[in-house]
Amino acid sequence: LIICSDDNAFNFLKQYRDKLFGPTPVVFCGVNFFKPQDLDGLKGYTGVNEETDMAGSLEMVLSIHRGVKKIVLIVDTTTTGKKVYERFLELRSKFQDRVTFSVLKDVSRDQVLKAVTKLPSDTIVYYTLFFRDIEGKFIEYDESIAMVADVCNRPIYGTWDFSLGSGIVGGLLASGYFQGFTAGEMGTRV
C-alpha cells in the first residue's frame, strides 16, 4: 500500500505509480478540491478530499466583523496555492457586493509584510498559505504565518488548523491530522 499526502505526491503517483510500483494500491489525503474525474483511467486509488470551506470562512468573517469593507487574501503559487486561488476566483463574485478583495499572490516576502502593516480598521486578512514567494524562497508554514502576524495590525483568519496558534484567530479550518488519520483507516481496510 502507498499512502500519499498533498497534491504533488498525488500527481507524482498518477504519473509514475505503475512504472515504479506496479498496481500497488494508493490511498491519498491532502488532495485539495479533489474531483472524481481526477481518477479517470486510474485503478487502485482511493482517498480523502481536502475541501477547505473558503466561502464559509468569508461568510463568518463578514458576520463577525460587520464593518469590514476589504479583505486581503494571501496565497502563494505552489501547486496547492494555485488550487486555492482557483477556488477563490470561483467564489469571489458571491461577495463582490459586500466587500472588495486585495490579493497578495506572486509577491515577495517583503511585499507581503509591507502590505499587511498598518491596515485600515475596515480591513481583515485572510491567510491561506504562503510557503514560497516569487523569488523562490521557501518559508516554513509556522514561520510564514508568524511573520505576517508579527507586523499585521488587523485580525487574520485562515484555512488550515496548522496556522492556529501561530497567528490566525480562526476560520473554518481543514485538519491535516484528521486527513492523515482517515487515510490510515482507509489504508487498513484496503
Secondary structure as UniProt FT lines:
FT   STRAND          2..5
FT   HELIX           7..21
FT   TURN            22..23
FT   STRAND          26..32
FT   HELIX           36..39
FT   TURN            40..41
FT   STRAND          45..50
FT   HELIX           54..64
FT   TURN            66..67
FT   STRAND          70..75
FT   HELIX           79..91
FT   HELIX           92..94
FT   TURN            95..98
FT   STRAND          100..104
FT   HELIX           109..115
FT   TURN            121..122
FT   STRAND          123..129
FT   TURN            134..135
FT   HELIX           141..151
FT   STRAND          156..158
FT   HELIX           161..163
FT   TURN            165..167
FT   HELIX           176..189
//
